[in-house]
């Protein structure tokens, strides 16, 4: 490469991290190709809170305003007593904005992924490649060759592994350093807002922390959905992934002793909509 040229980059992984990486590089003049092992490049249906530091990054990528328009601004974040529901602390979006410049958003992960992916495709409509599972790479003085499980290969100056916690790229480069289980399991669910108990809907964004576990709820998609996450400590885990099924009964039992309306919220989750990771 000359001093004025930009590197060609391969990004392994077409999730939120991969798309954000690709868009950032594109906006700075790099040529990027994104490879994803799944048949379809998409995100799972779950929520994520986007706080001010992440929103600044998204603003730099040119997508913050678009994401805000389809998400939920968190008006007031309530910290509540896990057993009684008493509000112990309430922080408004005005308080947060005065302190850090921007309010937090409750975001549907698939919406965030879609906004990023459309921006990436607007820069290069041919840069995304599905059904391309990473197998290996060979690096030399001039660049990197990536081999895929389907027999195809690709060449670039730089390869970025953005393929998740169980990264195949990381495992290939560092086979003796497997990811460590963090000792925590999270239940998750999306609940239509009309199924949410009144007292929970009124508080809406709630953190209820008890001994060794917490429940977190917040709105998505302009208040159409409630995202519910329950995190518990555990010494074992069965598999890594976002779509391991769980039951409402298992979820509720893990949070026995929490305020009745939160337990009722768990029981109102639509059938088949409880997962854990």
KARABEL-V595763 format. One record per backbone hydrogen bond with DSSP energy under -1.0 kcal/mol. NH is the residue of the N-H (numbers start at 0). CO is the residue of the C=O. Records with the same first field share a line. If there is no record, write none. Layout:
# KARABEL-V595763
NH: CO  CO
This chain:
# KARABEL-V595763
8: 30
9: 157
10: 32
11: 159
12: 34
18: 14
19: 15
20: 16
21: 17
22: 18
23: 19
24: 20
25: 21
26: 22
27: 24
28: 25
29: 24
30: 6
32: 8
33: 126
34: 10
35: 128
45: 43
47: 106
49: 104
54: 50
55: 51
56: 52
57: 53
58: 54
59: 55
60: 56
61: 58
62: 57
66: 62
67: 63
68: 64
69: 66
70: 67
71: 105
73: 103
76: 90
77: 204
78: 88
79: 206
80: 85
84: 80
87: 78
88: 78
90: 76
92: 74
95: 91
96: 92
97: 93
98: 94
99: 95
100: 96
104: 49
105: 71
106: 47
108: 45
110: 107
111: 107
112: 108
113: 109
114: 110
115: 111
116: 112
117: 113
118: 114
119: 115
120: 116
121: 117
122: 118
123: 119
126: 123
128: 33
130: 37
131: 35
134: 146
135: 146
137: 144
139: 142
143: 155
144: 137
145: 153
146: 135
147: 151
148: 132
150: 147
153: 145
155: 143
156: 7
157: 7
159: 9
161: 11
170: 166
171: 167
172: 168
173: 169
176: 173
184: 231
186: 229
187: 274
188: 227
190: 225
192: 223
194: 191
195: 192
200: 196
201: 197
202: 198
203: 199
204: 202
205: 216
206: 77
207: 214
209: 212
212: 209
213: 230
214: 207
215: 228
216: 205
217: 226
219: 224
222: 219
224: 219
225: 190
226: 217
227: 188
228: 215
229: 186
230: 213
231: 184
232: 211
233: 182
245: 273
250: 246
251: 247
252: 248
253: 249
255: 252
257: 254
258: 81
262: 258
263: 259
264: 260
265: 261
266: 262
267: 263
268: 265
272: 269
274: 187
275: 243
276: 185
